[in-house]
Amino acid sequence: MSRHTWVLLGWSPQHGLACSPVGVLGIDESELFVEWIPREHAAGRVWRERLGGSSPAEVAKRIAGWAETPVAPAASVEPLGGVLADAVRAQVDDVLGSAR
């Protein structure tokens, strides 16, 4: 399995759809790393439940289906190079920077 990076989205009551970035998930071989967006704890609840206790293999198998759900989808983004944790954190920085 190659590296995949996903921006996790949560439900926004204000907009009536799942458009709030709540975290970034990186999957690479047998490793996964997630970094949560500050102050989006409630909107990220579904993703925390999905990922809690799941192995990297389980997440890799299920992420495509989860990404298509209307309440808590995910958007695939171009994976960044380097160590997985650093790449995910850099993607979080990009998400936070684009919110300004």
mmCIF file of the C-alpha atoms, coordinates in Angstrom:
data_MODEL
# 
_entry.id   MODEL 
# 
loop_
_atom_site.group_PDB 
_atom_site.id 
_atom_site.type_symbol 
_atom_site.label_atom_id 
_atom_site.label_alt_id 
_atom_site.label_comp_id 
_atom_site.label_asym_id 
_atom_site.label_entity_id 
_atom_site.label_seq_id 
_atom_site.pdbx_PDB_ins_code 
_atom_site.Cartn_x 
_atom_site.Cartn_y 
_atom_site.Cartn_z 
_atom_site.occupancy 
_atom_site.B_iso_or_equiv 
_atom_site.pdbx_formal_charge 
_atom_site.auth_seq_id 
_atom_site.auth_comp_id 
_atom_site.auth_asym_id 
_atom_site.auth_atom_id 
_atom_site.pdbx_PDB_model_num 
ATOM 1   C CA . MET A 1 1   ? 0.000   0.000  0.000  1.00 0.00 ? 1   MET A CA 1 
ATOM 2   C CA . SER A 1 2   ? 1.328   3.424  -0.851 1.00 0.00 ? 2   SER A CA 1 
ATOM 3   C CA . ARG A 1 3   ? 0.949   6.545  1.232  1.00 0.00 ? 3   ARG A CA 1 
ATOM 4   C CA . HIS A 1 4   ? -2.467  8.212  1.316  1.00 0.00 ? 4   HIS A CA 1 
ATOM 5   C CA . THR A 1 5   ? -3.479  11.428 3.032  1.00 0.00 ? 5   THR A CA 1 
ATOM 6   C CA . TRP A 1 6   ? -7.039  12.460 3.819  1.00 0.00 ? 6   TRP A CA 1 
ATOM 7   C CA . VAL A 1 7   ? -8.570  15.648 5.190  1.00 0.00 ? 7   VAL A CA 1 
ATOM 8   C CA . LEU A 1 8   ? -11.320 14.482 7.535  1.00 0.00 ? 8   LEU A CA 1 
ATOM 9   C CA . LEU A 1 9   ? -14.521 16.516 7.459  1.00 0.00 ? 9   LEU A CA 1 
ATOM 10  C CA . GLY A 1 10  ? -17.199 16.906 10.099 1.00 0.00 ? 10  GLY A CA 1 
ATOM 11  C CA . TRP A 1 11  ? -20.773 18.164 10.140 1.00 0.00 ? 11  TRP A CA 1 
ATOM 12  C CA . SER A 1 12  ? -21.290 21.923 10.282 1.00 0.00 ? 12  SER A CA 1 
ATOM 13  C CA . PRO A 1 13  ? -24.720 22.827 11.719 1.00 0.00 ? 13  PRO A CA 1 
ATOM 14  C CA . GLN A 1 14  ? -24.162 26.378 10.512 1.00 0.00 ? 14  GLN A CA 1 
ATOM 15  C CA . HIS A 1 15  ? -23.863 25.291 6.869  1.00 0.00 ? 15  HIS A CA 1 
ATOM 16  C CA . GLY A 1 16  ? -26.013 22.141 7.007  1.00 0.00 ? 16  GLY A CA 1 
ATOM 17  C CA . LEU A 1 17  ? -23.363 19.868 5.518  1.00 0.00 ? 17  LEU A CA 1 
ATOM 18  C CA . ALA A 1 18  ? -20.079 18.186 6.320  1.00 0.00 ? 18  ALA A CA 1 
ATOM 19  C CA . CYS A 1 19  ? -17.592 20.908 5.412  1.00 0.00 ? 19  CYS A CA 1 
ATOM 20  C CA . SER A 1 20  ? -15.591 21.513 8.604  1.00 0.00 ? 20  SER A CA 1 
ATOM 21  C CA . PRO A 1 21  ? -12.043 20.105 8.514  1.00 0.00 ? 21  PRO A CA 1 
ATOM 22  C CA . VAL A 1 22  ? -11.609 18.189 11.760 1.00 0.00 ? 22  VAL A CA 1 
ATOM 23  C CA . GLY A 1 23  ? -8.317  16.391 11.150 1.00 0.00 ? 23  GLY A CA 1 
ATOM 24  C CA . VAL A 1 24  ? -5.808  14.984 8.715  1.00 0.00 ? 24  VAL A CA 1 
ATOM 25  C CA . LEU A 1 25  ? -5.165  11.258 8.428  1.00 0.00 ? 25  LEU A CA 1 
ATOM 26  C CA . GLY A 1 26  ? -2.072  9.735  6.882  1.00 0.00 ? 26  GLY A CA 1 
ATOM 27  C CA . ILE A 1 27  ? -1.776  6.025  6.046  1.00 0.00 ? 27  ILE A CA 1 
ATOM 28  C CA . ASP A 1 28  ? 1.481   4.445  4.915  1.00 0.00 ? 28  ASP A CA 1 
ATOM 29  C CA . GLU A 1 29  ? 2.077   0.678  4.823  1.00 0.00 ? 29  GLU A CA 1 
ATOM 30  C CA . SER A 1 30  ? 1.428   -0.482 8.401  1.00 0.00 ? 30  SER A CA 1 
ATOM 31  C CA . GLU A 1 31  ? 1.422   2.983  9.961  1.00 0.00 ? 31  GLU A CA 1 
ATOM 32  C CA . LEU A 1 32  ? -1.261  5.573  10.439 1.00 0.00 ? 32  LEU A CA 1 
ATOM 33  C CA . PHE A 1 33  ? -1.086  9.022  11.936 1.00 0.00 ? 33  PHE A CA 1 
ATOM 34  C CA . VAL A 1 34  ? -3.874  11.494 12.623 1.00 0.00 ? 34  VAL A CA 1 
ATOM 35  C CA . GLU A 1 35  ? -3.610  15.114 13.697 1.00 0.00 ? 35  GLU A CA 1 
ATOM 36  C CA . TRP A 1 36  ? -6.777  16.822 14.923 1.00 0.00 ? 36  TRP A CA 1 
ATOM 37  C CA . ILE A 1 37  ? -7.770  20.396 14.094 1.00 0.00 ? 37  ILE A CA 1 
ATOM 38  C CA . PRO A 1 38  ? -7.998  22.508 17.266 1.00 0.00 ? 38  PRO A CA 1 
ATOM 39  C CA . ARG A 1 39  ? -11.467 23.519 18.467 1.00 0.00 ? 39  ARG A CA 1 
ATOM 40  C CA . GLU A 1 40  ? -13.279 21.008 16.258 1.00 0.00 ? 40  GLU A CA 1 
ATOM 41  C CA . HIS A 1 41  ? -13.687 18.274 18.868 1.00 0.00 ? 41  HIS A CA 1 
ATOM 42  C CA . ALA A 1 42  ? -17.478 17.960 18.578 1.00 0.00 ? 42  ALA A CA 1 
ATOM 43  C CA . ALA A 1 43  ? -17.487 17.977 14.770 1.00 0.00 ? 43  ALA A CA 1 
ATOM 44  C CA . GLY A 1 44  ? -14.761 15.302 14.772 1.00 0.00 ? 44  GLY A CA 1 
ATOM 45  C CA . ARG A 1 45  ? -16.637 12.889 17.042 1.00 0.00 ? 45  ARG A CA 1 
ATOM 46  C CA . VAL A 1 46  ? -17.610 10.502 14.229 1.00 0.00 ? 46  VAL A CA 1 
ATOM 47  C CA . TRP A 1 47  ? -14.013 10.301 13.008 1.00 0.00 ? 47  TRP A CA 1 
ATOM 48  C CA . ARG A 1 48  ? -12.691 9.736  16.527 1.00 0.00 ? 48  ARG A CA 1 
ATOM 49  C CA . GLU A 1 49  ? -15.132 6.828  16.929 1.00 0.00 ? 49  GLU A CA 1 
ATOM 50  C CA . ARG A 1 50  ? -14.214 5.350  13.553 1.00 0.00 ? 50  ARG A CA 1 
ATOM 51  C CA . LEU A 1 51  ? -10.472 5.542  14.140 1.00 0.00 ? 51  LEU A CA 1 
ATOM 52  C CA . GLY A 1 52  ? -10.453 4.650  17.839 1.00 0.00 ? 52  GLY A CA 1 
ATOM 53  C CA . GLY A 1 53  ? -9.006  1.196  18.273 1.00 0.00 ? 53  GLY A CA 1 
ATOM 54  C CA . SER A 1 54  ? -8.775  0.536  14.520 1.00 0.00 ? 54  SER A CA 1 
ATOM 55  C CA . SER A 1 55  ? -5.593  -0.925 13.109 1.00 0.00 ? 55  SER A CA 1 
ATOM 56  C CA . PRO A 1 56  ? -3.876  0.709  10.131 1.00 0.00 ? 56  PRO A CA 1 
ATOM 57  C CA . ALA A 1 57  ? -4.985  -2.231 7.966  1.00 0.00 ? 57  ALA A CA 1 
ATOM 58  C CA . GLU A 1 58  ? -8.633  -1.774 9.029  1.00 0.00 ? 58  GLU A CA 1 
ATOM 59  C CA . VAL A 1 59  ? -8.520  1.956  8.349  1.00 0.00 ? 59  VAL A CA 1 
ATOM 60  C CA . ALA A 1 60  ? -6.875  1.432  4.949  1.00 0.00 ? 60  ALA A CA 1 
ATOM 61  C CA . LYS A 1 61  ? -9.610  -1.054 4.044  1.00 0.00 ? 61  LYS A CA 1 
ATOM 62  C CA . ARG A 1 62  ? -12.515 1.143  5.195  1.00 0.00 ? 62  ARG A CA 1 
ATOM 63  C CA . ILE A 1 63  ? -11.384 4.721  4.449  1.00 0.00 ? 63  ILE A CA 1 
ATOM 64  C CA . ALA A 1 64  ? -12.749 4.795  0.877  1.00 0.00 ? 64  ALA A CA 1 
ATOM 65  C CA . GLY A 1 65  ? -16.240 3.914  2.118  1.00 0.00 ? 65  GLY A CA 1 
ATOM 66  C CA . TRP A 1 66  ? -16.053 6.321  5.016  1.00 0.00 ? 66  TRP A CA 1 
ATOM 67  C CA . ALA A 1 67  ? -14.892 9.078  2.671  1.00 0.00 ? 67  ALA A CA 1 
ATOM 68  C CA . GLU A 1 68  ? -18.198 8.866  0.786  1.00 0.00 ? 68  GLU A CA 1 
ATOM 69  C CA . THR A 1 69  ? -20.530 9.229  3.781  1.00 0.00 ? 69  THR A CA 1 
ATOM 70  C CA . PRO A 1 70  ? -22.643 12.409 3.875  1.00 0.00 ? 70  PRO A CA 1 
ATOM 71  C CA . VAL A 1 71  ? -22.221 13.195 7.589  1.00 0.00 ? 71  VAL A CA 1 
ATOM 72  C CA . ALA A 1 72  ? -18.457 12.693 7.988  1.00 0.00 ? 72  ALA A CA 1 
ATOM 73  C CA . PRO A 1 73  ? -16.681 12.331 4.628  1.00 0.00 ? 73  PRO A CA 1 
ATOM 74  C CA . ALA A 1 74  ? -13.015 12.761 3.793  1.00 0.00 ? 74  ALA A CA 1 
ATOM 75  C CA . ALA A 1 75  ? -11.166 14.379 0.912  1.00 0.00 ? 75  ALA A CA 1 
ATOM 76  C CA . SER A 1 76  ? -8.099  12.683 -0.489 1.00 0.00 ? 76  SER A CA 1 
ATOM 77  C CA . VAL A 1 77  ? -5.169  15.062 -0.880 1.00 0.00 ? 77  VAL A CA 1 
ATOM 78  C CA . GLU A 1 78  ? -1.785  14.676 -2.511 1.00 0.00 ? 78  GLU A CA 1 
ATOM 79  C CA . PRO A 1 79  ? 0.507   13.021 0.051  1.00 0.00 ? 79  PRO A CA 1 
ATOM 80  C CA . LEU A 1 80  ? 3.553   14.990 1.099  1.00 0.00 ? 80  LEU A CA 1 
ATOM 81  C CA . GLY A 1 81  ? 6.997   13.422 1.355  1.00 0.00 ? 81  GLY A CA 1 
ATOM 82  C CA . GLY A 1 82  ? 9.036   12.794 4.484  1.00 0.00 ? 82  GLY A CA 1 
ATOM 83  C CA . VAL A 1 83  ? 8.131   11.094 7.720  1.00 0.00 ? 83  VAL A CA 1 
ATOM 84  C CA . LEU A 1 84  ? 4.389   10.373 7.882  1.00 0.00 ? 84  LEU A CA 1 
ATOM 85  C CA . ALA A 1 85  ? 3.769   12.378 11.071 1.00 0.00 ? 85  ALA A CA 1 
ATOM 86  C CA . ASP A 1 86  ? 5.593   15.411 9.663  1.00 0.00 ? 86  ASP A CA 1 
ATOM 87  C CA . ALA A 1 87  ? 3.695   15.156 6.365  1.00 0.00 ? 87  ALA A CA 1 
ATOM 88  C CA . VAL A 1 88  ? 0.352   15.034 8.187  1.00 0.00 ? 88  VAL A CA 1 
ATOM 89  C CA . ARG A 1 89  ? 1.277   17.998 10.392 1.00 0.00 ? 89  ARG A CA 1 
ATOM 90  C CA . ALA A 1 90  ? 2.307   19.973 7.296  1.00 0.00 ? 90  ALA A CA 1 
ATOM 91  C CA . GLN A 1 91  ? -1.069  19.209 5.736  1.00 0.00 ? 91  GLN A CA 1 
ATOM 92  C CA . VAL A 1 92  ? -2.802  20.449 8.905  1.00 0.00 ? 92  VAL A CA 1 
ATOM 93  C CA . ASP A 1 93  ? -0.812  23.672 8.589  1.00 0.00 ? 93  ASP A CA 1 
ATOM 94  C CA . ASP A 1 94  ? -2.051  23.975 4.977  1.00 0.00 ? 94  ASP A CA 1 
ATOM 95  C CA . VAL A 1 95  ? -5.664  23.418 6.071  1.00 0.00 ? 95  VAL A CA 1 
ATOM 96  C CA . LEU A 1 96  ? -5.383  25.973 8.846  1.00 0.00 ? 96  LEU A CA 1 
ATOM 97  C CA . GLY A 1 97  ? -3.645  28.455 6.541  1.00 0.00 ? 97  GLY A CA 1 
ATOM 98  C CA . SER A 1 98  ? -6.368  28.179 3.898  1.00 0.00 ? 98  SER A CA 1 
ATOM 99  C CA . ALA A 1 99  ? -9.056  28.917 6.504  1.00 0.00 ? 99  ALA A CA 1 
ATOM 100 C CA . ARG A 1 100 ? -7.875  32.501 6.908  1.00 0.00 ? 100 ARG A CA 1 
# 
